[in-house]
Amino acid sequence: MARGTHPDAELSSKTIAGLREDGLIPTESVPLKLTREETEAAQRIVSFCRLPDEYLQKDVIEYWNDIPSVDEDYERFRDVIVAHLQELMNTL
């Protein structure tokens, strides 16, 4: 599930094009706001930036601060996330 504390109005055309090139079809075209209920129910939260204080009640927040902008370089964006996911799976 992907959410944001200040989501954009829609997915960027570069994001959609990159996902399609990777054989993925986004199920949501409008990014959704992260809710307090979702953070309370989550077993793990991965964030690409510092979360506002109202979301910090969860103990398991992992920050991936090195994610480049998807609009600047989709391939690098994807590759850094995939590397993080592989590392995460190795720890589970």
N, C-alpha and C positions, 0 to 999 in steps of 0.2 A: 504494500500500500504506500503510495506517495502522497504526502501532504505538505503544506507550507503554513508558516505563521502569517505570512503576507503574500499569498499566492497571486500570480499574474492573472490577468483576465482570461487568457487562453494559452495553450501550448504554442510555442513559437514554430514558425514554418520550418526552421532548421531542425528543431527537435523532432517534429513529425517526419520530415524527410529522412533524417538519420535513423529513426526507429524503423521506418519502412525498409530502408536499405539493409538493415539488420534482420529483416523478416518478422518484425514485430508490429503489431497494430495497437495503438493506444486505445484503451477501453474508455478513457475519459478525455474529452478534448478541453475541458475547463478544469484547471487545477483547483483542488478543494482546500479549504482552510482546516488546519489541524484543530481538532476539538479537544477539550479537556477530558472528555470521556474516552477518547482514543488513547490519550497518553496514560490515563489511569489503567486501561485494559492492556496496554502493551507490555510484552515481556522484554523488549529491547527497543530503544529508539536510536536511530542513526540520523545525525543532523550534519548538514554541510556548513552550518554557521551557528553562532551562539544563539541559543533559544532565549526568548523573553522570560522574565522571572515567573510568570504565571504557569509556564510549562515545566518548571524545574523541580516539581515535587517527585519526579520519578528518579529512582536510584540508577537505573541502567540507561544512561545516555552516552553514546559514543559519538565523538566529533570527528568527522572527516573533513578537515579544514583545507585540504590540498586539492579539492575538486575544482577544475577550471570551468569557466563559463561555457555552457552548452552552445551559446550563440557564437562564441569566438572559435571554438574547435570541437565539434561534436565527437570526432573520433578520439581525441585525447580525453574528453569528458567521459566517454564510454569506457575507455581502457583503464582509467584511474579507478572508476567505480568497480569494474570487473576485478581488478587486482585487490581492492579492498574486500569485495565479496568472497574471493577465493581465500584470503587470509582469515576472514570471519568464519567461513565454513570449516577451516582447519582447526579452529579453536572450539567448535561445538561438539 
